[in-house]
Amino acid sequence: MDNLVLCHPRVSSGQDPNQTIIVQCEVSQTIPSDHVLLKVDRFGFSANNVTYQALGEASHFRYFDFHHAPEAEGVSSKTHGVTPVWGFGTIIKSTHPKVHTGERVYGYFAPARYLVLPVSQDVNKYAFFVPRSHLPPDRRPYNQVTRCATDPLYDPSPTAEDLTMLYRPLFWTSFWCEDWLNSTDYKGGSTQILMSSASSKTAFCLAYLIRRRNSLQGSSRRVIGLTSMKNLAFTKRLGLYDDVFDYESFDTSLVGNLARGRWIYVDVAGNDGLNARVRDHFRVPGESELVTRIALGFTNVSPSTINPGLFASWDTGSEAPQGADPILEHFFMPEWLSVRKQQLSVSAITQMQKEAWTRLMSDCQTWGVSLRRVCGPSQVKAAYEEIVRRGLAPEDAFVWSLWGETAEIGSRAKL
Ligand SMILES: NC(=O)c1ccc[n+]([C@@H]2O[C@H](COP(=O)([O-])OP(=O)(O)OC[C@H]3O[C@@H](n4cnc5c(N)ncnc54)[C@H](OP(=O)(O)O)[C@@H]3O)[C@@H](O)[C@H]2O)c1
């Protein structure tokens, strides 16, 4: 059977990492025991995936170590990486006794038509796992393949599947990040939360969850978003922030808004220059204090601008290297989730997530985000190249598939 896999040159290969290629290769129908062959139907694509690609070779993250590039002319796993995507698929062959042909599954797949995955022994009613002993144990959420038939969050309608691929990986980061902040009483009672890349789904879902916590607790934490000028109107329209400022002028806008008390800065952009300006802003003596900067994302880091020094503090854990920002903390969802799994029962976590997800699926309808389906290899390649040229617009929510072809990029459906 012919397979197609979207691959990118590794930065270490010296090639341009943006020169994406779709590799054609054979997939054998004879698979080893305890494996599945699945048809990847479609997958979401957002700045999150661009970050996976940019950090593909970063030693703390190793996103290129989840799926290997095929061996083909001019392509190998030494020179190329496969950027993981969250998607839906169908099992078309299984040699594992507890996983069955025809099952609909959701997981951390390769952007391909077909994918062969090994299956570990710990299969349960809800999920099976891909054994990846070469990666740290806290990567388990990425190794989980969810069985849709028993997934309490699954809705088989195509729009619900699309929303799942787009929001699930980001929303759970926002959800568990808010849970983590709340577990510290917002870092000792902070009342102002500043966020960069405020137009990104990860950031605005966090703003949405902080508002929700405010209403549950009767508290009045304010959330202030920073975004680029071109995304200012969208971010304001969301109605999830108390204030939104653009990157160029936020320094002056904040002066009059620098409320007293403790501030948290959640950094989703990962832009050194911006972060230095935010830090300088709070250096001015006054009654406001920046208590922490939380590194949550890297929307400003692209595969071609990756700076290895940027991740030095992730590799040294909580001990910041000399000269680095002393108040910097990292939030990495799998790490916090493994802590919460020690504290809460599985059913308590399932219930929390079900309630939050049901509310999200209703509330997200008003956020002005349009679904953009892109089908077929040449269209997907062109869509990726458009992202390299122009970045990702926050109002576009991409769902891609290497199956089929559409006459033009982007059949749009308003959510
Ligand atoms: N820590 C974790 O566990 C975790 C989990 C999930 C996601 N994340 C991270 O959160 C970030 C946001 O992901 P998302 O999928 O939510 O994003 P998204 O919705 O696709 O965000 C789009 C936004 O990213 C910014 N952007 C897009 N292209 C850009 C470019 N070329 N240059 C500079 N900025 C660009 C713009 O925001 P502005 O104009 O507002 O800056 C744009 O509106 C990613 O870096 C992702 O890896 C982290």
Ligand as a Chemical Component Dictionary entry (heavy atoms), coordinates in Angstrom:
data_LIG
# 
_chem_comp.id                   LIG 
_chem_comp.type                 NON-POLYMER 
_chem_comp.pdbx_formal_charge   0 
_chem_comp.three_letter_code    LIG 
# 
loop_
_chem_comp_atom.comp_id 
_chem_comp_atom.atom_id 
_chem_comp_atom.alt_atom_id 
_chem_comp_atom.type_symbol 
_chem_comp_atom.charge 
_chem_comp_atom.model_Cartn_x 
_chem_comp_atom.model_Cartn_y 
_chem_comp_atom.model_Cartn_z 
_chem_comp_atom.pdbx_ordinal 
LIG N1  N1  N 0  3.420  23.872 27.626 1  
LIG C1  C1  C 0  2.597  23.023 27.050 2  
LIG O1  O1  O 0  2.411  21.890 27.532 3  
LIG C2  C2  C 0  1.839  23.455 25.819 4  
LIG C3  C3  C 0  0.705  22.751 25.393 5  
LIG C4  C4  C 0  -0.066 23.245 24.324 6  
LIG C5  C5  C 0  0.373  24.379 23.648 7  
LIG N2  N2  N 1  1.506  25.004 24.056 8  
LIG C6  C6  C 0  2.048  26.135 23.298 9  
LIG O2  O2  O 0  1.150  27.221 23.210 10 
LIG C7  C7  C 0  1.457  27.967 22.024 11 
LIG C8  C8  C 0  0.156  28.355 21.331 12 
LIG O3  O3  O 0  -0.351 27.253 20.590 13 
LIG P1  P1  P 0  -1.826 27.318 19.921 14 
LIG O4  O4  O 0  -1.939 26.090 19.104 15 
LIG O5  O5  O -1 -2.799 27.651 20.976 16 
LIG O6  O6  O 0  -1.667 28.571 18.953 17 
LIG P2  P2  P 0  -2.668 29.184 17.859 18 
LIG O7  O7  O 0  -4.036 29.248 18.361 19 
LIG O8  O8  O 0  -2.412 28.549 16.536 20 
LIG O9  O9  O 0  -1.995 30.640 17.909 21 
LIG C9  C9  C 0  -1.925 31.514 16.846 22 
LIG C10 C10 C 0  -1.198 32.754 17.359 23 
LIG O10 O10 O 0  0.203  32.515 17.484 24 
LIG C11 C11 C 0  0.919  33.700 17.131 25 
LIG N3  N3  N 0  1.658  33.400 15.903 26 
LIG C12 C12 C 0  1.257  32.590 14.901 27 
LIG N4  N4  N 0  2.189  32.526 13.919 28 
LIG C13 C13 C 0  3.208  33.277 14.328 29 
LIG C14 C14 C 0  4.484  33.603 13.755 30 
LIG N5  N5  N 0  4.888  33.111 12.588 31 
LIG N6  N6  N 0  5.273  34.426 14.443 32 
LIG C15 C15 C 0  4.881  34.903 15.636 33 
LIG N7  N7  N 0  3.686  34.607 16.247 34 
LIG C16 C16 C 0  2.871  33.808 15.580 35 
LIG C17 C17 C 0  -0.127 34.777 16.928 36 
LIG O11 O11 O 0  -0.424 35.319 18.224 37 
LIG P3  P3  P 0  -0.116 36.813 18.755 38 
LIG O12 O12 O 0  -0.241 37.736 17.613 39 
LIG O13 O13 O 0  -1.182 37.015 19.816 40 
LIG O14 O14 O 0  1.266  36.732 19.360 41 
LIG C18 C18 C 0  -1.312 33.937 16.434 42 
LIG O15 O15 O 0  -2.538 34.572 16.584 43 
LIG C19 C19 C 0  2.384  27.096 21.186 44 
LIG O16 O16 O 0  3.726  27.571 21.260 45 
LIG C20 C20 C 0  2.266  25.749 21.840 46 
LIG O17 O17 O 0  3.376  24.922 21.689 47 
LIG C21 C21 C 0  2.244  24.568 25.126 48 
# 
loop_
_chem_comp_bond.comp_id 
_chem_comp_bond.atom_id_1 
_chem_comp_bond.atom_id_2 
_chem_comp_bond.value_order 
_chem_comp_bond.pdbx_ordinal 
LIG N1  C1  SING 1  
LIG C1  O1  DOUB 2  
LIG C1  C2  SING 3  
LIG C2  C3  SING 4  
LIG C2  C21 DOUB 5  
LIG C3  C4  DOUB 6  
LIG C4  C5  SING 7  
LIG C5  N2  DOUB 8  
LIG N2  C6  SING 9  
LIG N2  C21 SING 10 
LIG C6  O2  SING 11 
LIG C6  C20 SING 12 
LIG O2  C7  SING 13 
LIG C7  C8  SING 14 
LIG C7  C19 SING 15 
LIG C8  O3  SING 16 
LIG O3  P1  SING 17 
LIG P1  O4  DOUB 18 
LIG P1  O5  SING 19 
LIG P1  O6  SING 20 
LIG O6  P2  SING 21 
LIG P2  O7  DOUB 22 
LIG P2  O8  SING 23 
LIG P2  O9  SING 24 
LIG O9  C9  SING 25 
LIG C9  C10 SING 26 
LIG C10 O10 SING 27 
LIG C10 C18 SING 28 
LIG O10 C11 SING 29 
LIG C11 N3  SING 30 
LIG C11 C17 SING 31 
LIG N3  C12 SING 32 
LIG N3  C16 SING 33 
LIG C12 N4  DOUB 34 
LIG N4  C13 SING 35 
LIG C13 C14 SING 36 
LIG C13 C16 DOUB 37 
LIG C14 N5  SING 38 
LIG C14 N6  DOUB 39 
LIG N6  C15 SING 40 
LIG C15 N7  DOUB 41 
LIG N7  C16 SING 42 
LIG C17 O11 SING 43 
LIG C17 C18 SING 44 
LIG O11 P3  SING 45 
LIG P3  O12 DOUB 46 
LIG P3  O13 SING 47 
LIG P3  O14 SING 48 
LIG C18 O15 SING 49 
LIG C19 O16 SING 50 
LIG C19 C20 SING 51 
LIG C20 O17 SING 52 
# 
